[in-house]
Amino acid sequence: MIAGLLLVGASGLARELIAAGISGVVGILDDDETLWGTDVDGVPVRGGTATARRRSERLLVCVGQGAARAAIVAQLRGWGVTDERFATYIAPSARLGTTSTVGRGSIVLDGVVVTAHARIGRHVVVMPNCTITHDDVIEDAATLAAGVALGGGVRVGAQAYIGMNAAVRQGSRIGAGATVGMSAAVLGDVPAGETWVGVPARPMGARTRDAVVTGVREERV
Ligand SMILES: CC(C)(COP(=O)(O)OP(=O)(O)OC[C@H]1O[C@@H](n2cnc3c(N)ncnc32)[C@H](O)[C@@H]1OP(=O)(O)O)[C@@H](O)C(=O)NCCC(=O)NCCS
């Protein structure tokens, strides 16, 4: 039996989870040494990520940026942290359809509605008031900012980021590591790694985010 929960990353997301009243939290782990021994909204910072190796609580990686979140999960797994150690958080006010699923390590915040046959992968973050509809697939470590709306049968690739209040037309694919800007209206597919903005959404110049990260990065949001 695994008791207690450690939030990994002293981030805004961690503070949102604390404010939402997530239960069982006994501490935060963060690699910023200046935070060790301090507290964040009343929760003690107990050391760096590596501390997880010699502790036994469940873990919830609360880093807002998907590539960084995936890198921390990979690091923890490399240290022998088993799958069952990762917790999942679904806010009490979120509505998850009975035929939809949420993978281990994911965070689904207040007011999210997930309708039928949607699959939310592992270590995905879905911020408040998102609407995920029938047959959507959200791959691992993707992030949906507040208010995102997905039509049916949308696929969001691993580590993709969809900005606040963006809308995605049914059947579209958002490629791995892609970014969709705030308030965009996505009418078709967004290629992996590209940033698209606007109504209708178009590529944002030649600028792209980093491709999907498989190694370890120190960046935190
Ligand atoms: C798309 C985004 C990632 C681009 O960020 P960036 O690379 O720092 O881009 P900049 O702010 O330098 O803007 C670059 C250009 O894109 C435009 N732009 C940026 N975001 C835009 C958006 N959402 N819609 C339309 N145009 C946008 C800017 O006006 C600017 O245009 P210009 O070159 O003609 O002046 C960012 O603006 C965004 O939308 N992020 C999502 C934020 C969010 O949802 N946060 C939730 C936090 S919980």
The ligand as a MOL file (V3000), in Angstrom:
LIG
                    3D

  0  0  0     0  0            999 V3000
M  V30 BEGIN CTAB
M  V30 COUNTS 48 50 0 0 0
M  V30 BEGIN ATOM
M  V30 1 C 1.6020 31.0000 -29.7080 0
M  V30 2 C 2.5580 31.3860 -28.6020 0
M  V30 3 C 3.1580 30.0980 -27.9970 0
M  V30 4 C 3.6670 32.2220 -29.2270 0
M  V30 5 O 4.5280 32.6610 -28.2500 0
M  V30 6 P 5.8900 33.4130 -28.6820 0
M  V30 7 O 6.7200 32.4870 -29.4790 0
M  V30 8 O 6.4750 33.9880 -27.4370 0
M  V30 9 O 5.3680 34.5270 -29.6880 0
M  V30 10 P 5.3890 36.1230 -29.5620 0
M  V30 11 O 4.5970 36.5930 -28.4000 0
M  V30 12 O 6.8140 36.5450 -29.6980 0
M  V30 13 O 4.5890 36.5330 -30.8790 0
M  V30 14 C 5.0890 36.2720 -32.1790 0
M  V30 15 C 4.0660 36.7180 -33.1830 0
M  V30 16 O 2.9160 35.8600 -33.1150 0
M  V30 17 C 1.7520 36.6210 -32.7560 0
M  V30 18 N 0.9950 35.7950 -31.8010 0
M  V30 19 C 1.4440 35.2470 -30.6530 0
M  V30 20 N 0.4830 34.5140 -30.0530 0
M  V30 21 C -0.5820 34.6150 -30.8600 0
M  V30 22 C -1.8990 34.0810 -30.7700 0
M  V30 23 N -2.2580 33.2650 -29.7480 0
M  V30 24 N -2.7620 34.3510 -31.7680 0
M  V30 25 C -2.4130 35.1540 -32.8060 0
M  V30 26 N -1.1710 35.6930 -32.9400 0
M  V30 27 C -0.2750 35.4290 -31.9800 0
M  V30 28 C 2.2640 37.8930 -32.1310 0
M  V30 29 O 1.3460 38.9570 -32.2910 0
M  V30 30 C 3.5320 38.1160 -32.9090 0
M  V30 31 O 3.2050 38.6440 -34.1780 0
M  V30 32 P 4.1520 39.7010 -34.9180 0
M  V30 33 O 5.4450 38.9600 -35.1560 0
M  V30 34 O 3.4020 40.0160 -36.1710 0
M  V30 35 O 4.2840 40.8380 -33.9760 0
M  V30 36 C 1.8620 32.1740 -27.4440 0
M  V30 37 O 1.5660 33.5060 -27.7760 0
M  V30 38 C 0.5830 31.5050 -26.9780 0
M  V30 39 O -0.5130 31.6640 -27.5260 0
M  V30 40 N 0.7670 30.7200 -25.8840 0
M  V30 41 C -0.2880 30.0540 -25.1840 0
M  V30 42 C -0.4630 30.7470 -23.8260 0
M  V30 43 C -1.3870 30.0180 -22.9310 0
M  V30 44 O -2.3900 29.4470 -23.3230 0
M  V30 45 N -1.0450 30.0030 -21.6600 0
M  V30 46 C -1.7530 29.2830 -20.6460 0
M  V30 47 C -0.8920 29.2970 -19.4410 0
M  V30 48 S -1.5990 28.3130 -18.1790 0
M  V30 END ATOM
M  V30 BEGIN BOND
M  V30 1 1 1 2
M  V30 2 1 2 3
M  V30 3 1 2 4
M  V30 4 1 2 36
M  V30 5 1 4 5
M  V30 6 1 5 6
M  V30 7 2 6 7
M  V30 8 1 6 8
M  V30 9 1 6 9
M  V30 10 1 9 10
M  V30 11 2 10 11
M  V30 12 1 10 12
M  V30 13 1 10 13
M  V30 14 1 13 14
M  V30 15 1 14 15
M  V30 16 1 15 16
M  V30 17 1 15 30
M  V30 18 1 16 17
M  V30 19 1 17 18
M  V30 20 1 17 28
M  V30 21 1 18 19
M  V30 22 1 18 27
M  V30 23 2 19 20
M  V30 24 1 20 21
M  V30 25 1 21 22
M  V30 26 2 21 27
M  V30 27 1 22 23
M  V30 28 2 22 24
M  V30 29 1 24 25
M  V30 30 2 25 26
M  V30 31 1 26 27
M  V30 32 1 28 29
M  V30 33 1 28 30
M  V30 34 1 30 31
M  V30 35 1 31 32
M  V30 36 2 32 33
M  V30 37 1 32 34
M  V30 38 1 32 35
M  V30 39 1 36 37
M  V30 40 1 36 38
M  V30 41 2 38 39
M  V30 42 1 38 40
M  V30 43 1 40 41
M  V30 44 1 41 42
M  V30 45 1 42 43
M  V30 46 2 43 44
M  V30 47 1 43 45
M  V30 48 1 45 46
M  V30 49 1 46 47
M  V30 50 1 47 48
M  V30 END BOND
M  V30 END CTAB
M  END
